[in-house]
Amino acid sequence: MRLSVQYVNDVQGNVQAVQVPVGEWKRLLKSMRGLEQRLKLKSDLTEALAEVERKRAGKQKMESLDEFLRAL
């Protein structure tokens, strides 16, 4: 995907801002939200697997299904 980007410079020529057409901006936001959701899912799964490993290694107490459901 190629973006139509315009740069805003100060009098010294330093880039101060970037302008992107609204349609492209909305598409970028949608893509970013999808990536954030995937990253959160990956993080949650990683933590869940680490918890399983801790429980299997005896470093964390196992709980029954009833205990688990009551904690919700």
C-alpha positions as MATLAB code, in Angstrom:
seq = 'MRLSVQYVNDVQGNVQAVQVPVGEWKRLLKSMRGLEQRLKLKSDLTEALAEVERKRAGKQKMESLDEFLRAL';
ca = [
       0.000    0.000    0.000;
       1.449    3.328   -1.040;
       0.396    6.369    0.985;
      -0.126    9.862   -0.331;
       1.786   11.761    2.325;
       2.577   15.457    2.587;
       5.177   16.789    4.986;
       4.908   20.100    6.833;
       8.276   21.736    7.514;
       9.290   24.652    9.707;
      11.380   27.543    8.385;
      14.598   25.562    8.996;
      13.277   22.687    6.887;
      12.660   20.320    9.814;
       9.620   18.081    9.398;
       6.965   19.123   11.924;
       3.933   17.151   10.771;
       2.663   14.671    8.237;
      -0.635   14.971    6.389;
      -2.461   11.891    5.134;
      -5.779   11.862    3.237;
      -8.732   10.969    5.485;
      -9.580    7.755    3.614;
      -6.022    6.474    3.996;
      -5.979    7.552    7.652;
      -9.163    5.541    8.348;
      -7.670    2.531    6.585;
      -4.480    2.864    8.674;
      -6.485    3.101   11.917;
      -8.520    0.010   11.017;
      -5.341   -1.909   10.249;
      -3.699   -0.721   13.467;
      -6.710   -1.772   15.561;
      -6.613   -5.235   14.003;
      -2.911   -5.531   14.777;
      -3.491   -4.366   18.359;
      -6.174   -7.046   18.810;
      -3.850   -9.732   17.451;
      -1.036   -8.550   19.732;
      -3.324   -8.631   22.792;
      -4.513  -12.133   21.916;
      -0.917  -13.298   21.512;
       0.046  -11.705   24.829;
      -2.941  -13.273   26.613;
      -2.147  -16.705   25.180;
       1.520  -16.383   26.142;
       0.542  -15.526   29.719;
      -1.952  -18.413   29.843;
       0.678  -20.891   28.653;
       3.157  -19.550   31.217;
       0.534  -20.024   33.924;
      -0.030  -23.634   32.823;
       3.729  -24.253   32.994;
       3.916  -22.753   36.502;
       1.044  -24.971   37.645;
       2.570  -28.086   36.089;
       5.903  -27.300   37.752;
       4.167  -26.933   41.129;
       5.076  -23.251   41.409;
       1.437  -22.186   41.358;
      -1.542  -23.819   43.055;
      -3.882  -25.843   40.860;
      -7.527  -24.921   41.211;
     -10.702  -26.853   40.582;
     -13.215  -25.808   37.964;
     -15.540  -24.645   40.752;
     -12.788  -22.436   42.230;
     -12.012  -21.040   38.795;
     -15.657  -20.245   38.054;
     -16.223  -18.654   41.476;
     -13.271  -16.319   40.861;
     -14.936  -14.936   37.739;
];
